[in-house]
Amino acid sequence: MSETEVIIEYLRSNFYEETAEAPITASEDLLDRGPIDSLGIVRLVDFLESHFGVEIRPGEVTIKNFKSVDAMLALIDRKRKNEAV
């Protein structure tokens, strides 16, 4: 399973219902599906940190970084590059 699929499956299992007519896509603005509450954000951050081996600081939990699966993956990629230095 790709990293994109892993995040989509997590979102599908925990936050959003998905139908054949409206599958979750990597570039989709997730706010269009409805907001995730604060506890959900904490759970999502915990999942991303543990699954992808990165540390996400509170200041990085922004709409820009979490509005889509692509945005989350870009954040993870930046974190990996910065932590490798």
C-alpha atoms as an extended CHARMM CRD file, in Angstrom:
* protein
*
        85  EXT
         1         1  MET       CA              0.0000000000        0.0000000000        0.0000000000  PROA      1               0.0000000000
         2         2  SER       CA              1.3880000000        3.4210000000       -0.9340000000  PROA      2               0.0000000000
         3         3  GLU       CA              1.7600000000        6.2340000000        1.5800000000  PROA      3               0.0000000000
         4         4  THR       CA             -1.1630000000        8.0060000000       -0.0780000000  PROA      4               0.0000000000
         5         5  GLU       CA             -3.3520000000        4.9180000000        0.2940000000  PROA      5               0.0000000000
         6         6  VAL       CA             -2.3330000000        4.5010000000        3.9430000000  PROA      6               0.0000000000
         7         7  ILE       CA             -3.4910000000        8.0270000000        4.8140000000  PROA      7               0.0000000000
         8         8  ILE       CA             -6.6860000000        7.7350000000        2.7640000000  PROA      8               0.0000000000
         9         9  GLU       CA             -7.5300000000        4.4570000000        4.4880000000  PROA      9               0.0000000000
        10        10  TYR       CA             -6.9270000000        6.0410000000        7.8970000000  PROA      10              0.0000000000
        11        11  LEU       CA             -9.1760000000        8.9780000000        7.0290000000  PROA      11              0.0000000000
        12        12  ARG       CA            -11.8330000000        6.6470000000        5.6300000000  PROA      12              0.0000000000
        13        13  SER       CA            -11.7600000000        4.4310000000        8.7160000000  PROA      13              0.0000000000
        14        14  ASN       CA            -11.7790000000        7.2430000000       11.2710000000  PROA      14              0.0000000000
        15        15  PHE       CA            -13.3560000000       10.4140000000        9.8950000000  PROA      15              0.0000000000
        16        16  TYR       CA            -15.0400000000       10.3450000000        6.5060000000  PROA      16              0.0000000000
        17        17  GLU       CA            -17.5180000000        8.0750000000        4.8490000000  PROA      17              0.0000000000
        18        18  GLU       CA            -16.6410000000        7.3220000000        1.2850000000  PROA      18              0.0000000000
        19        19  THR       CA            -18.9250000000        6.2520000000       -1.5190000000  PROA      19              0.0000000000
        20        20  ALA       CA            -18.2540000000        5.0130000000       -5.0190000000  PROA      20              0.0000000000
        21        21  GLU       CA            -19.5540000000        8.3530000000       -6.2700000000  PROA      21              0.0000000000
        22        22  ALA       CA            -17.3220000000       10.3480000000       -3.9070000000  PROA      22              0.0000000000
        23        23  PRO       CA            -14.0260000000        8.5740000000       -3.1910000000  PROA      23              0.0000000000
        24        24  ILE       CA            -11.3850000000       10.3600000000       -1.1410000000  PROA      24              0.0000000000
        25        25  THR       CA             -8.5920000000       11.5970000000       -3.4020000000  PROA      25              0.0000000000
        26        26  ALA       CA             -5.0920000000       12.7830000000       -2.5650000000  PROA      26              0.0000000000
        27        27  SER       CA             -5.6140000000       16.3190000000       -3.8800000000  PROA      27              0.0000000000
        28        28  GLU       CA             -9.1260000000       16.8290000000       -2.5060000000  PROA      28              0.0000000000
        29        29  ASP       CA             -9.6720000000       19.6810000000       -0.0440000000  PROA      29              0.0000000000
        30        30  LEU       CA            -10.7210000000       17.6610000000        2.9930000000  PROA      30              0.0000000000
        31        31  LEU       CA            -12.5290000000       20.6350000000        4.5270000000  PROA      31              0.0000000000
        32        32  ASP       CA            -15.1200000000       20.1640000000        1.7830000000  PROA      32              0.0000000000
        33        33  ARG       CA            -15.9700000000       16.8350000000        3.4710000000  PROA      33              0.0000000000
        34        34  GLY       CA            -16.3160000000       18.5420000000        6.8340000000  PROA      34              0.0000000000
        35        35  PRO       CA            -13.9260000000       19.5310000000        9.5770000000  PROA      35              0.0000000000
        36        36  ILE       CA            -12.1380000000       17.1020000000       11.8850000000  PROA      36              0.0000000000
        37        37  ASP       CA            -12.6080000000       18.0450000000       15.5310000000  PROA      37              0.0000000000
        38        38  SER       CA             -9.6530000000       18.8370000000       17.7950000000  PROA      38              0.0000000000
        39        39  LEU       CA             -9.4500000000       15.3240000000       19.2510000000  PROA      39              0.0000000000
        40        40  GLY       CA             -9.5100000000       13.9380000000       15.7260000000  PROA      40              0.0000000000
        41        41  ILE       CA             -6.6090000000       16.2030000000       14.7410000000  PROA      41              0.0000000000
        42        42  VAL       CA             -4.6190000000       14.9380000000       17.7270000000  PROA      42              0.0000000000
        43        43  ARG       CA             -5.3450000000       11.3440000000       16.6700000000  PROA      43              0.0000000000
        44        44  LEU       CA             -4.4070000000       12.0990000000       13.0410000000  PROA      44              0.0000000000
        45        45  VAL       CA             -1.1210000000       13.7520000000       14.0670000000  PROA      45              0.0000000000
        46        46  ASP       CA             -0.3360000000       10.7930000000       16.3480000000  PROA      46              0.0000000000
        47        47  PHE       CA             -1.0380000000        8.3800000000       13.4820000000  PROA      47              0.0000000000
        48        48  LEU       CA              1.1690000000       10.2990000000       11.0360000000  PROA      48              0.0000000000
        49        49  GLU       CA              4.0110000000       10.5560000000       13.5470000000  PROA      49              0.0000000000
        50        50  SER       CA              3.9460000000        6.9030000000       14.4970000000  PROA      50              0.0000000000
        51        51  HSD       CA              3.3500000000        5.5110000000       11.0160000000  PROA      51              0.0000000000
        52        52  PHE       CA              5.7920000000        7.7380000000        9.1460000000  PROA      52              0.0000000000
        53        53  GLY       CA              8.4080000000        8.2440000000       11.8690000000  PROA      53              0.0000000000
        54        54  VAL       CA              8.3150000000       12.0340000000       11.9980000000  PROA      54              0.0000000000
        55        55  GLU       CA              7.6620000000       14.5990000000       14.7270000000  PROA      55              0.0000000000
        56        56  ILE       CA              5.0000000000       17.1720000000       13.9000000000  PROA      56              0.0000000000
        57        57  ARG       CA              5.2740000000       20.2820000000       16.0520000000  PROA      57              0.0000000000
        58        58  PRO       CA              2.1500000000       22.1270000000       17.2090000000  PROA      58              0.0000000000
        59        59  GLY       CA              2.9440000000       25.0910000000       14.9420000000  PROA      59              0.0000000000
        60        60  GLU       CA              2.9030000000       22.7840000000       11.9240000000  PROA      60              0.0000000000
        61        61  VAL       CA             -0.6830000000       21.7000000000       12.5470000000  PROA      61              0.0000000000
        62        62  THR       CA             -2.1940000000       24.1900000000       10.1200000000  PROA      62              0.0000000000
        63        63  ILE       CA             -4.8790000000       24.1340000000        7.4600000000  PROA      63              0.0000000000
        64        64  LYS       CA             -2.1310000000       24.4750000000        4.8370000000  PROA      64              0.0000000000
        65        65  ASN       CA             -0.4120000000       21.2800000000        6.0480000000  PROA      65              0.0000000000
        66        66  PHE       CA             -3.5760000000       19.2420000000        6.6430000000  PROA      66              0.0000000000
        67        67  LYS       CA             -6.0620000000       20.3820000000        4.0070000000  PROA      67              0.0000000000
        68        68  SER       CA             -5.3990000000       17.3810000000        1.7450000000  PROA      68              0.0000000000
        69        69  VAL       CA             -3.5840000000       14.0770000000        1.7040000000  PROA      69              0.0000000000
        70        70  ASP       CA             -1.0590000000       15.6190000000       -0.7000000000  PROA      70              0.0000000000
        71        71  ALA       CA             -0.4360000000       18.4470000000        1.8090000000  PROA      71              0.0000000000
        72        72  MET       CA              0.1250000000       15.9370000000        4.6230000000  PROA      72              0.0000000000
        73        73  LEU       CA              2.5410000000       13.9540000000        2.4690000000  PROA      73              0.0000000000
        74        74  ALA       CA              4.4260000000       17.1500000000        1.5660000000  PROA      74              0.0000000000
        75        75  LEU       CA              4.7460000000       17.9480000000        5.2840000000  PROA      75              0.0000000000
        76        76  ILE       CA              6.0040000000       14.4230000000        5.9850000000  PROA      76              0.0000000000
        77        77  ASP       CA              8.5160000000       14.7130000000        3.1410000000  PROA      77              0.0000000000
        78        78  ARG       CA              9.8090000000       18.0580000000        4.4610000000  PROA      78              0.0000000000
        79        79  LYS       CA             10.0670000000       16.6170000000        7.9700000000  PROA      79              0.0000000000
        80        80  ARG       CA             12.0290000000       13.5990000000        6.7360000000  PROA      80              0.0000000000
        81        81  LYS       CA             14.4430000000       15.8150000000        4.8130000000  PROA      81              0.0000000000
        82        82  ASN       CA             14.9430000000       18.1690000000        7.7650000000  PROA      82              0.0000000000
        83        83  GLU       CA             15.3840000000       15.3290000000       10.2550000000  PROA      83              0.0000000000
        84        84  ALA       CA             17.9210000000       13.6130000000        7.9850000000  PROA      84              0.0000000000
        85        85  VAL       CA             20.2340000000       16.6520000000        8.0740000000  PROA      85              0.0000000000
